Amino acid sequence: MITPKEIVFTPIQIKVLTEHSKKNSPDESCAILFGKTENDIATIKDIFFAENIEKSPVNFTISNDELISAYSQAEKKNLDVSGIFHSHPASAPYPSSTDKKYMEINPVPWVIFSNMEEKFMAYIYNSGILQIPLKIS
């Protein structure tokens, strides 16, 4: 497993994720990020929007059926699951204790958008939670 040191989005992807977050507010929104990782950089190529089956403003869960579908679509598109996205409708874009627990078992970049701060941040678990640069280009 390659551990990326940076994650890259297009401006359109950022706009779409922001709209997805606002549309699902006050609940957390979530998505699976498809892409390719080369030279320690994860470049996002596609977004799989998922339903937060918890319908919660402080947690998210993606159903097993949707996860299976996401991995299947990524494979068909010859892309990797390069990240997990979710929003924090009323808090800062920092991993919660629940996020940290799941980051350990899903060692891909986790991208969090704060609706409150209108800010994106990215993190990865690598013997602890590390912030990684999020680039828009």
QUISUL-V228936 format. One line per field, one symbol per residue. ss: DSSP state (H for helix, E for strand, - for the rest). phi: phi as a letter, one per 40 degrees, with the letter a starting at -180 (. if undefined). Layout:
ss = ???
phi = ???
//
This chain:
ss = -----EEEE-HHHHHHHHHHHHHH-----EEEEEEEEE--EEEEEEEEEE-------------HHHHHHHHHHHHH---EEEEEEEEE--------HHHHHHHHH---EEEEEE----EEEEEEE---EEEEEEEE-
phi = .cccbabbbcdccccccccdccccccccbaabbbabbbfgbcbcbabbcbccccfbcbaaabcdcccccccccdcccfbccbibbabbdbaccbccccddcccccbcbdbbbbccccfbbbbaacaficbcbcbbba
//
